[in-house]
Amino acid sequence: MHGPLISASEKVNPTPVVAILASELEVYLNTAGALAKAWVSAQGFEASFGETLSIPSASGEIETVLFGCGHKQSEALETGAALSKSLPAGAFELSTGFDEIAGIALGFALASYRFDAYKDVAAAKSQLVIADESILEELAPIVAGTRLAKDLINTPANDMGPEELTAAATQLFDEHGGTSKVIIGSRLETEFPLVHAVGNGSDRAPRLVDAIWGKDTDTKITLVGKGVIFDSGGLDVKPAAGMILMKKDMGGAANVLGLAAMIMKAKLPVRLRVIIPAVENAISGRSFRPSDIFKSRKGLTVEIGNTDAEGRLVLADALALADEESPELIIDMATLTGAARVALGPDLPPYYTDDEELAETIAVHSEAVNDPLWRLPLWKPYKKYITSKTADLANINTSGAGFAGSITAALFLQRFVENAGSWAHFDIYGWTPIEKDFRTHGGEAQAIRALFDTLKTRFG
């Protein structure tokens, strides 16, 4: 593995890092020698969390780095992130006082992420040497998948159109020996009418990518990601402030591809399918309109109440395709509703499923890997909020009050899944607005570490 984590076999002569609890600092200094004790006293080091101090040798070179743990051992990812942000330039190896080396290494790698495609950005100045090769092997899929998801989201829409997004998917599957096909043009209009309707207003043609990896005899897992590369709102145009972050409206597709990368790199014994409807919701004479009615791939008719509720439309056709082969599990991910963010904020995506065992498993793994998720209910009485007087469904809440926006969107999607063994929907934000611990500002990989851990346990 290259980048922030390096193998001990590269022989870089790393500097040891010693973790010190504030309560144990005095004990450590009494055994560290007079020079180190005098240096620590002179520098005012108190071992508060994230505080580091380089201890020089008699010749003036860095001999050891002390890392403050505060009053208790922090969560491993947070410790790794603090190391990434506080260590000086060079190569370092965790010495005494550190637990959960794999978690610390992952936090270090995640916090070291930089997006430098358009501007020279200072690379993370420090590297962590990992002696245990099995840890590097375990973390490689996770680091690669999260980086892919973040890079795709961070790329602006002028360079990340429907064609580029589907190309990223086909390239990923090509690299791992999978196959893919892209549906575009008249065939898209006939077979995926909702996808075509949403994307038809843009000069950049809508399309759908359908990619497969693995053996047909293995358990079938299908991932569906919302790939709206930019959302103007369509004819129900968003205000300017509402469009600022709309390059991230393909965050569902980006995270699905990140999860797919993890699965393929780890060689999980599943037959993986990824379906991404890639569109731009733009404004032109070809744009779909409020009150238009379209027949979906599944045959259900949908009345358009608002053209800014486009994500569920493209997902509906994609989910219908996924459901036709009755896979064991369908997972869809989308930056779908502002209501989810109002309810839970940007860092805690809700998920929906009627599979109680799957819901509990996801919750357990979410907590275990510090990838926060919160289950919300598919509350059946709210189905009346997505009824239409002229079609089978409405793409907005027709109650007049706008209640339960994330739940009603999930209920809409549920109508297009009936054959799969299980289905789970994730209404993610895909963005970290304020950098914190191991989460860097910008495009965010959400839910995919928890899902990867879930899939490894369930199907690995």
N, C-alpha and C positions, 0 to 999 in steps of 0.2 A: 504494500500500500504506500502510495506517495502522498505528499502533502503534510498535514499537521501530525500524522502518526507515522512513525518509521520503525523498521525492524531493527533489532539489536544486531542482526547479521551485517548491517551496513557499517558497523564499526566506526561510529562517530564520536566515541569517548564522551558519553553524556555526563552532565553534572548531576549528582544525586540531589533529590528534593526530599526534605524531611517534614512531615506533617506534625504540627505542635498544637495541642490544646492550650488555651490560655492558662488553665489550672495546672498544667504540667511543664510550663516554661521554666520555672525555677529549678525543677528537678533535672531537666535536660541540661541547663546551663552548668549545673554543678558537676556534670560529667563531660562537658564539652571542652573544657580547658580554659585557662585564664584569658587567652587571646580572644577566643570566641565570646566569652562572657563579657569582656570589656567592650567588644565591638557592638554586641547587642544592646548593652546599656547605653553606649554613646549614641546609637541610632534611634533609641526610644521605641524599639520593637516590642509590641505587647501581645502578639499572636492573635489579634482580632481577625475575623473571618476575611480571607482574601488578601491579607497583608503578607508581603514577602520581604525577605531580607537576604541578600547575598553575603555569605561569610567568606572573607578572603583567606588565602593561605599565607604563610610567612613570606612567600615570594610575591604576593599581591594579586594572584589569580583567584578566580572564584573556585572555592573548594566545595561548598555546600550552599544550598538555598533552603532557608526556612520558610515554610508556608503556614500561616496562621489559620487555625480551624475555629477560632472563637471559643465559645463555652461548650459546644457539643459538635459531634460529627454531623456535617450537613449531608443532604441528599447527594448521591454520587454525581449526577449530571451537573448540579450547581457547583460542586467542588471542581469538576473538570473545567467548567466555564470560567470560574474564578482563576484557575491556574493559567488558562489561555490568555486572560486579560492582564495578569500581573507578572508573569515570568519575564525576565529580560531576554534579549536575543540569544539564541543558541539551542543546543539539544540537551534535553533533561530526561532523567529517569526517576520514577517514583521509588523512594527508598522506604524508610520506616514510617509507620503511623497511618498508612493509607489502606482502607478497605475497599472492596468492590472495584478492582482495577479496571474491569471492562466498562463499567458505568462511567467512571472518571474519564477514561480515554474517549468514550463517546461524547461526553459533555465537552471535552477539550476540542474534539474535532468539529462538533456542531457550532461552537462559539467562534471557531477560527474561520468560518465561511466568509468569503468576500465575493461580491459581484463586480467584476472589473472589465466587463466587455466593452464599456463605453468611456471609461475613465480610469486613469492609472490610480489604483487603490493600493495602499500599502498592504502587503501580504502579512499574515500573522507572523510575528517576529520569532516565535519559539516553536520548537517541535518536541513531541513527546516520544521517547524511545520505549517500545513495548517488547519486553523479552519473551513473552509467551506468544508464540506464533498463532496459537489457536484463538487468541483474543483478536488478533488482526484479521484472521479468517472469518470470525464471527461478526466483526463490525463492518467488514468491507461492503456487504450488500446494503447495510443501513446507511452508511455514509454516502455511498454512491447514489442511492435512491433519493435521499433527502436533498442532496446537492442538485440532482436533475430536476426535481420538483421546484426548487427555489429558482434555479436558473431560468426555467421556462416561464414562471410567473413574472420574474423581474424583467424579462425581455419586453421592450415596448411593442405595441401593436403594429407599428409600421414595419417591424421586422418579424412579427409573429402573427401572420395571417392564417386563415384556414389551411392554406397549402403548406405553410411552414410547420404548423402544428401536426398535421397528419404525416408530414415527412419525418418529424421527430419520432413519431410512433413507429413508423415503418423501419426507420434506421435502428431503433432500439431492438425491435424484434429480429431484424436481419443480423444484428451483432450476436444474438443468442440462438440463431438457427431456427427462428420462427418464420411464419409466413404472414402476409397481410395483403389486403386489397382495399382500394379506395373507390367509393361510389360517388359519382358526380353527374351533373347534367340531367338529361331526361329520365334516366333510370332513378336518380335520387328523387325527382319530382313524383314519379309514379310509386316508388316503394317506400319512401320516407317523406310524405307530404308535409308534415309539421316541420321537419328539419329544413326542407326546401323553402317553406313559407317564411320562416324566420330569417334565413340567410339570403333570400332573393333580393332584398333591397340594397345589397352591397355590390360593388363592382368586383369584389373578390368572391368568387363562386363558392357557395357552401358545398360541403362534402361530408362523408362519413367514412371513417377508417374502421376496419374489422380485422383484427390481428389475432393469431393463434400460435401458441407454443406448447410443447409437451405431447405426451402420448394420449391418443383417444381413449385408451383403456383406463387411464387415471381419472380420479375425481375431477369433475368439471367445475371450475371456478370462473365466473365472468365478472369483470370489472367494467363499469360504465361511468364515463366522466363527462361532465358538462364542458364543452369546448367553445364557449362564446368568447372569441378573442378580444372583442371590444363591444361594449353595450352602451349605445347612445340612448337607449330607451325606445328607439324606433319612433313612430309618429307620436306616441305619448312620451315625448322627449324629456330626458332628465334635465334638471338645472345644471349649470356649469360645475358647481361644487360636487354634484352627484356623479360626475363623469371622471373626476380626477384619478380615481383608482380603478377605473373600469378595464384597464389592461389585465387586471387580475381576475376577470370574470371567467377565464379559462382555468382557474385554480383547481377545479374539480378534475379536469383532464390532466393537468400537471401532476396532481397528487396520485391519480390512478396510474400514470406512467411511472412515477417514483416507486409506487408499491409493486408494479409489474417488474421493474428493474430489480428490486429486492428479491422477489420470488424467483426470477430467472437466474440471477447471479448466485443465489443460494441453492439452486437446483431442487426446489421443493417438488416432490412427486405428485404434481397436479397437472391437469390439462387446463392451461390458462387461456382465457379469451379476453381481449380488451376491445371495447366498442366506444368510439369517440365521435359524436356529431360536432363538426367544426364549422362555425358560422361567425359572421359579423352582423350584429343587429344595427343596421345603418338606415339612413333615411333617403328615399328616392321615390320616383313614380312607381317603382315595383314593390315598395314596402307593403307588408300586410297591414290591415287596418282594424281598428276597434269595430266590433260587430261582425267581422268576417267569421265564417264557419268552415272548418276543414275536417275532412275525414282522416283520422290517424291511420297508421299502419295496422293497428289492431282492429280497426273498423269503427271504433267509437268516434262520434263527432264532437268537436270542441269549438265552442264559441269564444271568440277573442274579446275579453272585457278590457284588457289593457295590454299594449304591445311591449310594455316593460316587464311583463311576466313571461318572458320568452324562454327562460332556462328550462322550466318544466315541460315546455312543448317539445324541445329537441330531445330531452331525456325520455319523454314518453315513447317516441318512435324507437329510440335506441333500446329502451327497456323491453319493448314489445319484441324486437329482434332477439335480444338476449334470452327472453323467456321461452321462445319457440322451441328450443332444444332441451328444455327442462333441466338446466344445470343443478348441481347440488346446492350452489350458493351464488347469488347475485349481490354484488355490492355496488351501489352508485354513490358518487361524490359530486357535490356541486356547491358553488358559491351562490346559493339559491335565494335566500330571503334576508332582508334587513331585520325582519321580526326576530330571527334567531339571535342576531347581535344585540338587539334591544333586550331580549330576555336574559342572555348569558354572556354578553360581551365578546370581544374578539378572540379570547384565548381558550374558550370552552365550547367547542362545537357540539350541538345536539345530534343524536342519532336515533333512528326509528327502526323497530322491527317487532313482529309479532312472535318471533321465535324466542321463547323465554330462556332457553339454554344458551343460545347464541348471545343474547343480550347480556346475560350474566358473565359469560366468558369474555366478551369484549370489555366489560367493566373491570374485571379482574386484571386483564392484561394492560388496560389503559393505566390503571394505578401502578402496576408493577414497573412499567417502563417510563412513567412520568410523561405520558402523552394524554393530556386531560380530555375527557369526553363525558357527556351527560345524556342519559336516555330520556327522551320525551315520549309521550304516549300517542299512538295512532287512535285518537279518541273518536270512535265511530259516530257519535251524535253530531259531530261537526261536518259529516259528509253533506249535510243539507246546505252547508255554506258554499259548496262548489257546484250547485245545480244550476241549470239553465232552462229557460222556458222554450228555447228553440233548438237545443242540441243536447247530447248526452251529458256533457260536462261543460263547465265554464273554467277558464284558466285563471280566474281571480275569485276572491271571496265575494260572493254576491249578497251577503247579509246586510250590507250597507254600513256596517260598523267596523269592518276590517279586523275583527278579532282573530286571534290564533293563526297568524299568517304562516308561520313555519309548519304548524301541524296540518293546516289545510293543503299546503303545497305537498306535504308528504302523502296525505290521503289521495290527492290527485295522482301522484306517481304510482301509488299502490294499485290503482285501477288497471295498470298496464302489466302487472305481474301476477300470474296465477298458477303457473306450472312449476316454477322453481322450488327446490326443496326448502330454501330459506332466502330471505331478501332483507337487506339492511340499507338504509338511506342515511347519508351523512351530509348535513347542511353546514359546510365549513366556511370560514372567512378567508383563509388562504393568505393572511397578511399579518405581520407583527408591526403595529403602528409605533410602538416605543420599545427600543431594545431592552431586553432584560435577560439575566442569567445566560442560558445557552441559546436563547432565541435572538437572532440578529434582526435588525430592522429590514423590512421589505417582505418579499414573497416568503411564505411559510409552508413547510411540510406539516400538515395537521392530520392526525388520526392514522397515518400510515405506519408509524412504528408500532402502535398498538395493534393494528390489523395484521401486520407481518408477524408479530409475536403470537397473535391468535391463530393464524394460519399454520405457523410452524408447529404449534402444539396440537392443533386439531387434525392436520393432514400430513405433517412432516414425518 
